[in-house]
Amino acid sequence: MRFALFMGLLAVVLLAGGYAYLRQSLPQTKGEIRLAGLGAPAEILRDRYGIPHIFASSMEDANFALGFVHAQDRLWQMEMSRRVAAGRLSEIVGAGGLETDRFLRNLDGETRKLLEAYAAGVNAFLATDPVLPVEFWLTST
């Protein structure tokens, strides 16, 4: 009887600990986060549905904030998209990805500049040392 009680208590503690750990991987949607890399303060407000609304004084800062928000919300999806944006999709899917790879390797300077600002926002999120989504743990990524 004691053993069953102990095992039940252990299961509850492990489940509660796992739940608490996974909750930490959810985005911070309230409060203030100070980040290096913005040219001026930016504001991200989420509506009642959790949709972010970004207010910034430049397109670069807006893209930085967008990158940060996306990293908070969709980091696993972004890891896969990173491979596409680098023009390296064909390494994963084979010849079917070559057309996409060619397109993305030939972007104009302004588009590349905005994508770099976006990537800087993603990297700013990663610099906060977040608890990564469970998909990273499951795939050892």
The first five atom37 places (N, CA, C, CB, O) and aatype in JSON, in Angstrom:
{
  "aatype": [12, 1, 13, 0, 10, 13, 12, 7, 10, 10, 0, 19, 19, 10, 10, 0, 7, 7, 18, 0, 18, 10, 1, 5, 15, 10, 14, 5, 16, 11, 7, 6, 9, 1, 10, 0, 7, 10, 7, 0, 14, 0, 6, 9, 10, 1, 3, 1, 18, 7, 9, 14, 8, 9, 13, 0, 15, 15, 12, 6, 3, 0, 2, 13, 0, 10, 7, 13, 19, 8, 0, 5, 3, 1, 10, 17, 5, 12, 6, 12, 15, 1, 1, 19, 0, 0, 7, 1, 10, 15, 6, 9, 19, 7, 0, 7, 7, 10, 6, 16, 3, 1, 13, 10, 1, 2, 10, 3, 7, 6, 16, 1, 11, 10, 10, 6, 0, 18, 0, 0, 7, 19, 2, 0, 13, 10, 0, 16, 3, 14, 19, 10, 14, 19, 6, 13, 17, 10, 16, 15, 16],
  "atom_mask": [
    [1, 1, 1, 1, 1],
    [1, 1, 1, 1, 1],
    [1, 1, 1, 1, 1],
    [1, 1, 1, 1, 1],
    [1, 1, 1, 1, 1],
    [1, 1, 1, 1, 1],
    [1, 1, 1, 1, 1],
    [1, 1, 1, 0, 1],
    [1, 1, 1, 1, 1],
    [1, 1, 1, 1, 1],
    [1, 1, 1, 1, 1],
    [1, 1, 1, 1, 1],
    [1, 1, 1, 1, 1],
    [1, 1, 1, 1, 1],
    [1, 1, 1, 1, 1],
    [1, 1, 1, 1, 1],
    [1, 1, 1, 0, 1],
    [1, 1, 1, 0, 1],
    [1, 1, 1, 1, 1],
    [1, 1, 1, 1, 1],
    [1, 1, 1, 1, 1],
    [1, 1, 1, 1, 1],
    [1, 1, 1, 1, 1],
    [1, 1, 1, 1, 1],
    [1, 1, 1, 1, 1],
    [1, 1, 1, 1, 1],
    [1, 1, 1, 1, 1],
    [1, 1, 1, 1, 1],
    [1, 1, 1, 1, 1],
    [1, 1, 1, 1, 1],
    [1, 1, 1, 0, 1],
    [1, 1, 1, 1, 1],
    [1, 1, 1, 1, 1],
    [1, 1, 1, 1, 1],
    [1, 1, 1, 1, 1],
    [1, 1, 1, 1, 1],
    [1, 1, 1, 0, 1],
    [1, 1, 1, 1, 1],
    [1, 1, 1, 0, 1],
    [1, 1, 1, 1, 1],
    [1, 1, 1, 1, 1],
    [1, 1, 1, 1, 1],
    [1, 1, 1, 1, 1],
    [1, 1, 1, 1, 1],
    [1, 1, 1, 1, 1],
    [1, 1, 1, 1, 1],
    [1, 1, 1, 1, 1],
    [1, 1, 1, 1, 1],
    [1, 1, 1, 1, 1],
    [1, 1, 1, 0, 1],
    [1, 1, 1, 1, 1],
    [1, 1, 1, 1, 1],
    [1, 1, 1, 1, 1],
    [1, 1, 1, 1, 1],
    [1, 1, 1, 1, 1],
    [1, 1, 1, 1, 1],
    [1, 1, 1, 1, 1],
    [1, 1, 1, 1, 1],
    [1, 1, 1, 1, 1],
    [1, 1, 1, 1, 1],
    [1, 1, 1, 1, 1],
    [1, 1, 1, 1, 1],
    [1, 1, 1, 1, 1],
    [1, 1, 1, 1, 1],
    [1, 1, 1, 1, 1],
    [1, 1, 1, 1, 1],
    [1, 1, 1, 0, 1],
    [1, 1, 1, 1, 1],
    [1, 1, 1, 1, 1],
    [1, 1, 1, 1, 1],
    [1, 1, 1, 1, 1],
    [1, 1, 1, 1, 1],
    [1, 1, 1, 1, 1],
    [1, 1, 1, 1, 1],
    [1, 1, 1, 1, 1],
    [1, 1, 1, 1, 1],
    [1, 1, 1, 1, 1],
    [1, 1, 1, 1, 1],
    [1, 1, 1, 1, 1],
    [1, 1, 1, 1, 1],
    [1, 1, 1, 1, 1],
    [1, 1, 1, 1, 1],
    [1, 1, 1, 1, 1],
    [1, 1, 1, 1, 1],
    [1, 1, 1, 1, 1],
    [1, 1, 1, 1, 1],
    [1, 1, 1, 0, 1],
    [1, 1, 1, 1, 1],
    [1, 1, 1, 1, 1],
    [1, 1, 1, 1, 1],
    [1, 1, 1, 1, 1],
    [1, 1, 1, 1, 1],
    [1, 1, 1, 1, 1],
    [1, 1, 1, 0, 1],
    [1, 1, 1, 1, 1],
    [1, 1, 1, 0, 1],
    [1, 1, 1, 0, 1],
    [1, 1, 1, 1, 1],
    [1, 1, 1, 1, 1],
    [1, 1, 1, 1, 1],
    [1, 1, 1, 1, 1],
    [1, 1, 1, 1, 1],
    [1, 1, 1, 1, 1],
    [1, 1, 1, 1, 1],
    [1, 1, 1, 1, 1],
    [1, 1, 1, 1, 1],
    [1, 1, 1, 1, 1],
    [1, 1, 1, 1, 1],
    [1, 1, 1, 0, 1],
    [1, 1, 1, 1, 1],
    [1, 1, 1, 1, 1],
    [1, 1, 1, 1, 1],
    [1, 1, 1, 1, 1],
    [1, 1, 1, 1, 1],
    [1, 1, 1, 1, 1],
    [1, 1, 1, 1, 1],
    [1, 1, 1, 1, 1],
    [1, 1, 1, 1, 1],
    [1, 1, 1, 1, 1],
    [1, 1, 1, 1, 1],
    [1, 1, 1, 0, 1],
    [1, 1, 1, 1, 1],
    [1, 1, 1, 1, 1],
    [1, 1, 1, 1, 1],
    [1, 1, 1, 1, 1],
    [1, 1, 1, 1, 1],
    [1, 1, 1, 1, 1],
    [1, 1, 1, 1, 1],
    [1, 1, 1, 1, 1],
    [1, 1, 1, 1, 1],
    [1, 1, 1, 1, 1],
    [1, 1, 1, 1, 1],
    [1, 1, 1, 1, 1],
    [1, 1, 1, 1, 1],
    [1, 1, 1, 1, 1],
    [1, 1, 1, 1, 1],
    [1, 1, 1, 1, 1],
    [1, 1, 1, 1, 1],
    [1, 1, 1, 1, 1],
    [1, 1, 1, 1, 1],
    [1, 1, 1, 1, 1]
  ],
  "atom_positions": [
    [[0.82, -1.2, 0.0], [0.0, 0.0, 0.0], [0.86, 1.26, 0.0], [-0.93, 0.0, 1.21], [0.58, 2.21, -0.73]],
    [[1.91, 1.28, 0.81], [2.79, 2.44, 0.86], [3.48, 2.65, -0.49], [3.84, 2.29, 1.97], [3.65, 3.78, -0.94]],
    [[3.87, 1.56, -1.11], [4.55, 1.65, -2.4], [3.63, 2.27, -3.45], [5.02, 0.25, -2.85], [4.06, 3.13, -4.22]],
    [[2.37, 1.85, -3.48], [1.41, 2.39, -4.44], [1.18, 3.88, -4.16], [0.07, 1.62, -4.36], [1.08, 4.68, -5.1]],
    [[1.08, 4.25, -2.89], [0.91, 5.64, -2.52], [2.13, 6.46, -2.95], [0.68, 5.77, -1.01], [1.99, 7.56, -3.5]],
    [[3.32, 5.92, -2.7], [4.56, 6.59, -3.09], [4.61, 6.78, -4.62], [5.79, 5.78, -2.62], [4.95, 7.86, -5.09]],
    [[4.27, 5.74, -5.37], [4.31, 5.82, -6.84], [3.27, 6.82, -7.35], [4.06, 4.42, -7.46], [3.54, 7.56, -8.3]],
    [[2.11, 6.85, -6.74], [1.09, 7.82, -7.13], [1.55, 9.25, -6.86], [0.0, 0.0, 0.0], [1.37, 10.14, -7.69]],
    [[2.14, 9.46, -5.68], [2.66, 10.79, -5.32], [3.79, 11.19, -6.26], [3.15, 10.8, -3.86], [3.86, 12.34, -6.7]],
    [[4.67, 10.25, -6.57], [5.76, 10.53, -7.5], [5.24, 10.91, -8.88], [6.68, 9.3, -7.6], [5.75, 11.84, -9.5]],
    [[4.22, 10.21, -9.35], [3.63, 10.52, -10.65], [3.03, 11.93, -10.65], [2.55, 9.49, -11.0], [3.19, 12.67, -11.62]],
    [[2.35, 12.3, -9.57], [1.76, 13.64, -9.47], [2.85, 14.7, -9.47], [0.89, 13.75, -8.19], [2.72, 15.72, -10.16]],
    [[3.92, 14.48, -8.72], [5.02, 15.45, -8.66], [5.67, 15.59, -10.04], [6.06, 15.01, -7.61], [5.95, 16.71, -10.47]],
    [[5.91, 14.47, -10.72], [6.53, 14.52, -12.04], [5.64, 15.23, -13.06], [6.85, 13.11, -12.53], [6.12, 16.03, -13.86]],
    [[4.35, 14.94, -13.02], [3.42, 15.61, -13.93], [3.35, 17.11, -13.64], [2.03, 14.99, -13.81], [3.35, 17.93, -14.57]],
    [[3.29, 17.47, -12.38], [3.24, 18.89, -12.01], [4.53, 19.6, -12.42], [3.01, 19.06, -10.49], [4.5, 20.72, -12.93]],
    [[5.67, 18.95, -12.19], [6.95, 19.53, -12.59], [7.05, 19.68, -14.1], [0.0, 0.0, 0.0], [7.52, 20.71, -14.59]],
    [[6.61, 18.67, -14.84], [6.62, 18.74, -16.29], [5.72, 19.86, -16.8], [0.0, 0.0, 0.0], [6.08, 20.59, -17.72]],
    [[4.55, 19.98, -16.21], [3.62, 21.04, -16.59], [4.24, 22.41, -16.32], [2.29, 20.9, -15.83], [4.19, 23.3, -17.18]],
    [[4.83, 22.6, -15.13], [5.44, 23.88, -14.79], [6.59, 24.21, -15.74], [5.95, 23.86, -13.34], [6.74, 25.36, -16.15]],
    [[7.38, 23.2, -16.09], [8.5, 23.43, -17.02], [7.98, 23.85, -18.39], [9.36, 22.15, -17.14], [8.48, 24.81, -18.97]],
    [[6.99, 23.14, -18.91], [6.47, 23.46, -20.23], [5.77, 24.81, -20.26], [5.51, 22.38, -20.68], [5.79, 25.48, -21.29]],
    [[5.16, 25.22, -19.17], [4.53, 26.55, -19.09], [5.55, 27.65, -19.29], [3.81, 26.74, -17.73], [5.23, 28.72, -19.81]],
    [[6.8, 27.39, -18.89], [7.85, 28.4, -19.04], [8.19, 28.65, -20.51], [9.09, 27.96, -18.3], [8.75, 29.7, -20.84]],
    [[7.86, 27.71, -21.39], [8.17, 27.9, -22.81], [7.13, 28.78, -23.51], [8.25, 26.55, -23.5], [7.31, 29.12, -24.68]],
    [[6.07, 29.14, -22.81], [5.05, 30.01, -23.41], [5.57, 31.45, -23.45], [3.72, 29.94, -22.61], [6.38, 31.84, -22.61]],
    [[5.12, 32.24, -24.4], [5.63, 33.61, -24.53], [5.22, 34.5, -23.37], [5.14, 34.21, -25.82], [4.14, 34.36, -22.8]],
    [[6.12, 35.43, -23.03], [5.78, 36.46, -22.05], [4.94, 37.49, -22.77], [7.06, 37.11, -21.41], [5.41, 38.13, -23.7]],
    [[3.71, 37.66, -22.34], [2.79, 38.57, -23.03], [2.46, 39.81, -22.22], [1.51, 37.84, -23.37], [1.73, 40.69, -22.69]],
    [[2.98, 39.89, -21.02], [2.72, 41.06, -20.18], [4.05, 41.56, -19.62], [1.73, 40.72, -19.01], [5.02, 40.81, -19.5]],
    [[4.08, 42.83, -19.3], [5.28, 43.39, -18.71], [6.2, 43.98, -19.77], [0.0, 0.0, 0.0], [5.82, 44.16, -20.92]],
    [[7.4, 44.25, -19.35], [8.38, 44.91, -20.21], [9.62, 44.05, -20.34], [8.75, 46.3, -19.67], [10.09, 43.46, -19.37]],
    [[10.14, 43.98, -21.55], [11.38, 43.26, -21.81], [12.33, 44.25, -22.46], [11.16, 41.99, -22.73], [12.0, 44.86, -23.47]],
    [[13.49, 44.43, -21.88], [14.49, 45.34, -22.45], [15.46, 44.53, -23.3], [15.26, 46.12, -21.33], [16.03, 43.53, -22.85]],
    [[15.63, 44.98, -24.55], [16.47, 44.25, -25.5], [17.46, 45.2, -26.16], [15.61, 43.56, -26.55], [17.14, 46.35, -26.45]],
    [[18.65, 44.71, -26.39], [19.61, 45.44, -27.2], [19.29, 45.17, -28.66], [21.09, 45.04, -26.85], [18.85, 44.08, -29.01]],
    [[19.52, 46.15, -29.5], [19.35, 45.94, -30.93], [18.29, 46.8, -31.58], [0.0, 0.0, 0.0], [18.26, 46.92, -32.8]],
    [[17.43, 47.41, -30.79], [16.42, 48.31, -31.34], [17.02, 49.71, -31.49], [15.16, 48.35, -30.44], [17.83, 50.14, -30.67]],
    [[16.62, 50.42, -32.55], [17.06, 51.79, -32.72], [16.32, 52.75, -31.82], [0.0, 0.0, 0.0], [16.84, 53.8, -31.45]],
    [[15.09, 52.4, -31.45], [14.23, 53.21, -30.59], [13.26, 52.26, -29.89], [13.46, 54.32, -31.43], [13.09, 51.12, -30.33]],
    [[12.63, 52.72, -28.82], [11.67, 51.83, -28.16], [10.57, 51.36, -29.11], [11.05, 52.54, -26.95], [10.12, 52.11, -29.97]],
    [[10.16, 50.15, -28.93], [9.05, 49.57, -29.69], [8.06, 48.99, -28.69], [9.55, 48.46, -30.7], [8.43, 48.63, -27.57]],
    [[6.81, 48.91, -29.09], [5.78, 48.4, -28.2], [5.04, 47.26, -28.89], [4.79, 49.51, -27.78], [4.67, 47.36, -30.06]],
    [[4.83, 46.18, -28.15], [4.07, 45.04, -28.66], [2.89, 44.85, -27.72], [4.96, 43.75, -28.74], [3.05, 44.55, -26.54]],
    [[1.71, 45.02, -28.26], [0.49, 44.81, -27.48], [-0.24, 43.61, -28.06], [-0.42, 46.09, -27.48], [-0.36, 43.49, -29.28]],
    [[-0.72, 42.74, -27.21], [-1.5, 41.59, -27.68], [-2.96, 41.84, -27.36], [-1.0, 40.25, -27.03], [-3.31, 42.26, -26.25]],
    [[-3.81, 41.56, -28.33], [-5.23, 41.74, -28.1], [-5.77, 40.55, -27.33], [-5.98, 41.92, -29.44], [-5.02, 39.66, -26.92]],
    [[-7.07, 40.52, -27.12], [-7.66, 39.46, -26.29], [-7.51, 38.08, -26.9], [-9.12, 39.74, -26.04], [-7.69, 37.08, -26.2]],
    [[-7.17, 38.0, -28.18], [-6.96, 36.72, -28.84], [-5.48, 36.33, -28.86], [-7.51, 36.76, -30.27], [-5.12, 35.28, -29.4]],
    [[-4.63, 37.16, -28.29], [-3.19, 36.89, -28.27], [-2.46, 37.37, -29.51], [0.0, 0.0, 0.0], [-1.27, 37.1, -29.67]],
    [[-3.16, 38.08, -30.38], [-2.54, 38.56, -31.62], [-1.7, 39.8, -31.3], [-3.63, 38.89, -32.7], [-2.2, 40.76, -30.72]],
    [[-0.41, 39.77, -31.69], [0.45, 40.91, -31.38], [0.22, 42.08, -32.34], [1.9, 40.48, -31.43], [0.01, 41.88, -33.54]],
    [[0.27, 43.27, -31.8], [0.21, 44.51, -32.58], [1.49, 45.27, -32.24], [-1.1, 45.37, -32.25], [1.75, 45.57, -31.08]],
    [[2.27, 45.58, -33.26], [3.6, 46.14, -33.06], [3.6, 47.61, -33.45], [4.66, 45.37, -33.87], [3.1, 47.98, -34.51]],
    [[4.17, 48.43, -32.58], [4.31, 49.86, -32.82], [5.79, 50.2, -32.7], [3.45, 50.7, -31.83], [6.39, 50.02, -31.64]],
    [[6.37, 50.7, -33.79], [7.79, 51.02, -33.81], [8.01, 52.25, -34.69], [8.63, 49.82, -34.33], [7.15, 52.6, -35.5]],
    [[9.16, 52.89, -34.52], [9.43, 54.13, -35.26], [10.13, 53.89, -36.6], [10.26, 55.05, -34.43], [10.31, 54.84, -37.36]],
    [[10.52, 52.66, -36.9], [11.15, 52.37, -38.19], [10.77, 50.97, -38.63], [12.7, 52.52, -38.1], [10.35, 50.14, -37.83]],
    [[10.91, 50.72, -39.92], [10.63, 49.38, -40.44], [11.6, 48.36, -39.85], [10.72, 49.37, -41.97], [11.22, 47.22, -39.58]],
    [[12.86, 48.76, -39.65], [13.83, 47.83, -39.07], [13.43, 47.43, -37.65], [15.24, 48.46, -39.07], [13.48, 46.26, -37.29]],
    [[13.02, 48.43, -36.85], [12.6, 48.13, -35.48], [11.32, 47.29, -35.47], [12.38, 49.42, -34.69], [11.17, 46.4, -34.63]],
    [[10.4, 47.58, -36.38], [9.17, 46.78, -36.47], [9.49, 45.33, -36.84], [8.2, 47.39, -37.5], [8.89, 44.41, -36.29]],
    [[10.41, 45.14, -37.76], [10.8, 43.78, -38.15], [11.56, 43.08, -37.03], [11.64, 43.81, -39.41], [11.41, 41.88, -36.84]],
    [[12.36, 43.83, -36.3], [13.05, 43.27, -35.13], [12.02, 42.76, -34.12], [13.98, 44.34, -34.47], [12.12, 41.63, -33.64]],
    [[11.03, 43.6, -33.81], [9.97, 43.22, -32.86], [9.17, 42.03, -33.39], [9.03, 44.41, -32.59], [8.81, 41.13, -32.63]],
    [[8.89, 42.03, -34.68], [8.16, 40.92, -35.28], [8.95, 39.62, -35.16], [7.85, 41.21, -36.76], [8.39, 38.57, -34.85]],
    [[10.26, 39.7, -35.41], [11.1, 38.51, -35.25], [11.08, 38.01, -33.82], [0.0, 0.0, 0.0], [11.02, 36.8, -33.59]],
    [[11.12, 38.92, -32.86], [11.09, 38.53, -31.44], [9.77, 37.84, -31.1], [11.29, 39.77, -30.54], [9.76, 36.8, -30.45]],
    [[8.65, 38.43, -31.54], [7.33, 37.87, -31.26], [7.17, 36.5, -31.93], [6.22, 38.83, -31.74], [6.67, 35.55, -31.32]],
    [[7.59, 36.41, -33.17], [7.49, 35.12, -33.85], [8.32, 34.06, -33.16], [7.93, 35.26, -35.3], [7.89, 32.91, -33.04]],
    [[9.51, 34.43, -32.71], [10.34, 33.45, -32.0], [9.67, 33.01, -30.71], [11.73, 34.04, -31.69], [9.73, 31.84, -30.35]],
    [[9.02, 33.93, -30.01], [8.28, 33.56, -28.8], [7.18, 32.55, -29.12], [7.68, 34.81, -28.14], [6.98, 31.59, -28.39]],
    [[6.48, 32.78, -30.22], [5.28, 32.01, -30.52], [5.52, 30.76, -31.36], [4.32, 32.88, -31.22], [4.79, 29.78, -31.22]],
    [[6.54, 30.77, -32.25], [6.66, 29.7, -33.24], [8.09, 29.29, -33.51], [6.03, 30.13, -34.52], [8.47, 29.1, -34.67]],
    [[8.89, 29.14, -32.5], [10.31, 28.89, -32.71], [10.57, 27.6, -33.48], [11.01, 28.83, -31.39], [11.47, 27.57, -34.32]],
    [[9.83, 26.55, -33.21], [10.06, 25.29, -33.93], [9.78, 25.44, -35.42], [9.19, 24.17, -33.33], [10.58, 25.02, -36.25]],
    [[8.66, 26.04, -35.75], [8.32, 26.27, -37.15], [9.4, 27.13, -37.8], [6.93, 26.95, -37.28], [9.75, 26.92, -38.96]],
    [[9.91, 28.08, -37.06], [10.93, 28.97, -37.6], [12.24, 28.25, -37.87], [11.16, 30.12, -36.66], [12.94, 28.59, -38.83]],
    [[12.56, 27.29, -37.07], [13.79, 26.52, -37.32], [13.7, 25.86, -38.69], [14.01, 25.44, -36.2], [14.68, 25.83, -39.44]],
    [[12.55, 25.33, -39.01], [12.38, 24.72, -40.32], [12.37, 25.8, -41.42], [11.08, 23.9, -40.37], [12.94, 25.6, -42.49]],
    [[11.74, 26.92, -41.15], [11.7, 28.01, -42.12], [13.08, 28.62, -42.33], [10.72, 29.08, -41.67], [13.39, 29.1, -43.42]],
    [[13.91, 28.6, -41.3], [15.28, 29.12, -41.41], [16.03, 28.4, -42.51], [16.03, 28.99, -40.07], [16.79, 29.0, -43.28]],
    [[15.81, 27.11, -42.58], [16.47, 26.31, -43.61], [15.99, 26.73, -45.0], [16.21, 24.81, -43.38], [16.77, 26.76, -45.95]],
    [[14.7, 27.04, -45.1], [14.16, 27.5, -46.38], [14.76, 28.86, -46.74], [12.61, 27.59, -46.33], [15.23, 29.05, -47.86]],
    [[14.76, 29.8, -45.79], [15.24, 31.16, -46.05], [16.73, 31.18, -46.4], [14.99, 32.03, -44.85], [17.18, 32.08, -47.12]],
    [[17.47, 30.23, -45.92], [18.91, 30.17, -46.23], [19.16, 29.58, -47.61], [19.65, 29.35, -45.18], [20.31, 29.46, -48.04]],
    [[18.09, 29.22, -48.3], [18.25, 28.6, -49.61], [18.8, 27.2, -49.52], [0.0, 0.0, 0.0], [19.56, 26.75, -50.38]],
    [[18.42, 26.5, -48.45], [18.94, 25.15, -48.21], [17.82, 24.12, -48.04], [19.81, 25.16, -46.97], [18.01, 23.09, -47.4]],
    [[16.67, 24.41, -48.63], [15.55, 23.48, -48.55], [15.84, 22.17, -49.26], [14.3, 24.12, -49.14], [15.46, 21.1, -48.78]],
    [[16.52, 22.25, -50.39], [16.8, 21.03, -51.17], [17.67, 20.05, -50.38], [17.48, 21.4, -52.49], [17.66, 18.85, -50.68]],
    [[18.42, 20.52, -49.39], [19.2, 19.61, -48.55], [18.29, 18.67, -47.76], [20.1, 20.39, -47.59], [18.7, 17.57, -47.38]],
    [[17.06, 19.11, -47.51], [16.12, 18.32, -46.73], [15.16, 17.53, -47.63], [15.33, 19.22, -45.78], [14.93, 16.34, -47.42]],
    [[14.61, 18.22, -48.64], [13.57, 17.59, -49.45], [14.04, 17.12, -50.82], [12.44, 18.55, -49.63], [13.27, 16.51, -51.56]],
    [[15.28, 17.4, -51.15], [15.8, 16.95, -52.43], [15.56, 17.95, -53.55], [0.0, 0.0, 0.0], [15.38, 19.15, -53.3]],
    [[15.55, 17.46, -54.77], [15.47, 18.31, -55.96], [14.2, 19.16, -55.99], [15.52, 17.45, -57.21], [14.2, 20.22, -56.63]],
    [[13.15, 18.75, -55.32], [11.91, 19.52, -55.29], [12.07, 20.89, -54.65], [0.0, 0.0, 0.0], [11.22, 21.76, -54.86]],
    [[13.11, 21.1, -53.89], [13.34, 22.38, -53.23], [14.28, 23.31, -53.97], [0.0, 0.0, 0.0], [14.5, 24.43, -53.52]],
    [[14.82, 22.88, -55.09], [15.82, 23.7, -55.8], [15.27, 25.03, -56.29], [16.36, 22.93, -56.97], [15.96, 26.04, -56.2]],
    [[14.05, 25.06, -56.8], [13.49, 26.32, -57.3], [13.35, 27.34, -56.17], [12.12, 26.07, -57.97], [13.67, 28.51, -56.35]],
    [[12.88, 26.9, -55.03], [12.77, 27.78, -53.86], [14.15, 28.25, -53.42], [12.06, 27.06, -52.7], [14.32, 29.43, -53.11]],
    [[15.12, 27.36, -53.38], [16.48, 27.73, -53.0], [17.03, 28.81, -53.92], [17.4, 26.51, -53.03], [17.62, 29.79, -53.44]],
    [[16.86, 28.66, -55.19], [17.37, 29.64, -56.17], [16.7, 31.01, -55.96], [17.11, 29.15, -57.63], [17.38, 32.04, -56.0]],
    [[15.39, 31.01, -55.75], [14.67, 32.26, -55.55], [15.19, 33.0, -54.32], [13.16, 31.99, -55.4], [15.46, 34.2, -54.38]],
    [[15.34, 32.3, -53.23], [15.72, 32.95, -51.97], [17.19, 33.36, -51.93], [15.42, 32.03, -50.83], [17.56, 34.2, -51.11]],
    [[17.99, 32.8, -52.75], [19.4, 33.19, -52.78], [19.62, 34.44, -53.63], [20.25, 32.05, -53.32], [20.75, 34.93, -53.71]],
    [[18.56, 34.97, -54.25], [18.69, 36.14, -55.13], [17.76, 37.28, -54.72], [18.41, 35.74, -56.57], [17.13, 37.89, -55.58]],
    [[17.67, 37.56, -53.44], [16.81, 38.65, -52.97], [17.5, 40.0, -53.16], [16.43, 38.44, -51.49], [18.73, 40.08, -53.13]],
    [[16.7, 41.07, -53.34], [17.27, 42.41, -53.46], [17.75, 42.91, -52.1], [16.23, 43.4, -54.06], [17.39, 42.35, -51.07]],
    [[18.55, 43.97, -52.11], [19.18, 44.49, -50.9], [18.21, 44.94, -49.83], [0.0, 0.0, 0.0], [18.43, 44.66, -48.65]],
    [[17.13, 45.64, -50.21], [16.16, 46.13, -49.22], [15.44, 44.97, -48.54], [15.14, 47.07, -49.89], [15.25, 44.98, -47.33]],
    [[15.03, 43.98, -49.31], [14.37, 42.8, -48.73], [15.31, 42.07, -47.79], [13.87, 41.84, -49.85], [14.91, 41.66, -46.7]],
    [[16.56, 41.92, -48.21], [17.54, 41.25, -47.36], [17.76, 42.02, -46.06], [18.88, 41.08, -48.11], [17.91, 41.43, -44.99]],
    [[17.79, 43.37, -46.15], [17.97, 44.22, -44.96], [16.83, 44.01, -43.96], [18.05, 45.71, -45.37], [17.08, 43.9, -42.76]],
    [[15.59, 43.96, -44.45], [14.45, 43.75, -43.55], [14.45, 42.33, -42.97], [13.13, 44.0, -44.3], [14.11, 42.15, -41.8]],
    [[14.84, 41.35, -43.76], [14.94, 39.98, -43.24], [16.03, 39.87, -42.18], [15.21, 38.99, -44.38], [15.9, 39.11, -41.22]],
    [[17.11, 40.63, -42.35], [18.17, 40.62, -41.34], [17.7, 41.27, -40.05], [19.42, 41.35, -41.87], [18.08, 40.82, -38.96]],
    [[16.88, 42.32, -40.14], [16.31, 42.93, -38.93], [15.39, 41.95, -38.23], [15.54, 44.23, -39.28], [15.4, 41.84, -37.0]],
    [[14.6, 41.23, -39.0], [13.72, 40.2, -38.45], [14.54, 39.13, -37.73], [12.86, 39.55, -39.57], [14.22, 38.74, -36.6]],
    [[15.6, 38.67, -38.38], [16.47, 37.65, -37.77], [17.11, 38.17, -36.49], [17.55, 37.2, -38.77], [17.31, 37.41, -35.55]],
    [[17.44, 39.45, -36.45], [18.02, 40.04, -35.24], [17.01, 39.98, -34.09], [18.46, 41.49, -35.49], [17.39, 39.76, -32.95]],
    [[15.73, 40.17, -34.39], [14.7, 40.05, -33.37], [14.58, 38.62, -32.86], [0.0, 0.0, 0.0], [14.42, 38.4, -31.66]],
    [[14.66, 37.66, -33.77], [14.64, 36.25, -33.37], [15.83, 35.96, -32.46], [14.68, 35.32, -34.62], [15.68, 35.33, -31.42]],
    [[17.0, 36.43, -32.87], [18.2, 36.2, -32.06], [18.11, 36.89, -30.7], [19.43, 36.68, -32.81], [18.65, 36.38, -29.72]],
    [[17.44, 38.04, -30.64], [17.26, 38.72, -29.36], [16.4, 37.86, -28.43], [16.61, 40.11, -29.56], [16.66, 37.79, -27.23]],
    [[15.38, 37.21, -28.99], [14.56, 36.31, -28.18], [15.43, 35.16, -27.66], [13.36, 35.76, -28.99], [15.37, 34.82, -26.48]],
    [[16.22, 34.57, -28.53], [17.06, 33.44, -28.12], [18.09, 33.86, -27.08], [17.77, 32.84, -29.33], [18.48, 33.06, -26.23]],
    [[18.53, 35.12, -27.13], [19.5, 35.62, -26.15], [18.9, 35.74, -24.75], [20.04, 36.97, -26.59], [19.64, 35.86, -23.77]],
    [[17.56, 35.71, -24.64], [16.93, 35.77, -23.32], [16.97, 34.41, -22.63], [15.49, 36.25, -23.44], [16.44, 34.25, -21.53]],
    [[17.59, 33.43, -23.28], [17.74, 32.08, -22.75], [16.38, 31.47, -22.39], [18.66, 32.08, -21.52], [16.16, 31.06, -21.25]],
    [[15.48, 31.4, -23.37], [14.14, 30.89, -23.09], [14.14, 29.38, -22.89], [13.19, 31.26, -24.21], [15.07, 28.68, -23.32]],
    [[13.11, 28.89, -22.25], [12.86, 27.46, -22.24], [12.31, 27.14, -23.62], [11.85, 27.02, -21.07], [11.29, 27.68, -24.04]],
    [[13.0, 26.25, -24.33], [12.6, 25.95, -25.7], [11.37, 25.08, -25.74], [13.74, 25.27, -26.44], [11.12, 24.31, -24.81]],
    [[10.58, 25.2, -26.81], [9.39, 24.36, -26.96], [9.77, 22.88, -26.91], [8.66, 24.68, -28.27], [10.89, 22.5, -27.24]],
    [[8.84, 22.05, -26.5], [9.07, 20.63, -26.28], [9.56, 19.93, -27.55], [7.8, 19.96, -25.78], [10.26, 18.92, -27.46]],
    [[9.21, 20.43, -28.74], [9.64, 19.81, -29.99], [11.16, 19.73, -30.09], [9.08, 20.59, -31.17], [11.7, 18.77, -30.64]],
    [[11.85, 20.74, -29.57], [13.3, 20.72, -29.61], [13.85, 19.58, -28.76], [13.87, 22.06, -29.13], [14.81, 18.91, -29.14]],
    [[13.24, 19.36, -27.61], [13.67, 18.3, -26.72], [13.36, 16.93, -27.34], [12.99, 18.43, -25.35], [14.19, 16.02, -27.29]],
    [[12.18, 16.8, -27.92], [11.78, 15.51, -28.51], [12.64, 15.1, -29.69], [10.35, 15.57, -28.95], [12.85, 13.91, -29.92]],
    [[13.14, 16.09, -30.44], [13.96, 15.78, -31.62], [15.45, 16.0, -31.41], [13.5, 16.61, -32.78], [16.23, 15.87, -32.35]],
    [[15.83, 16.33, -30.19], [17.25, 16.58, -29.85], [17.85, 17.64, -30.76], [18.07, 15.29, -29.96], [19.01, 17.54, -31.15]],
    [[17.08, 18.67, -31.1], [17.54, 19.74, -31.97], [18.2, 20.82, -31.16], [16.39, 20.32, -32.79], [18.66, 21.82, -31.72]]
  ]
}
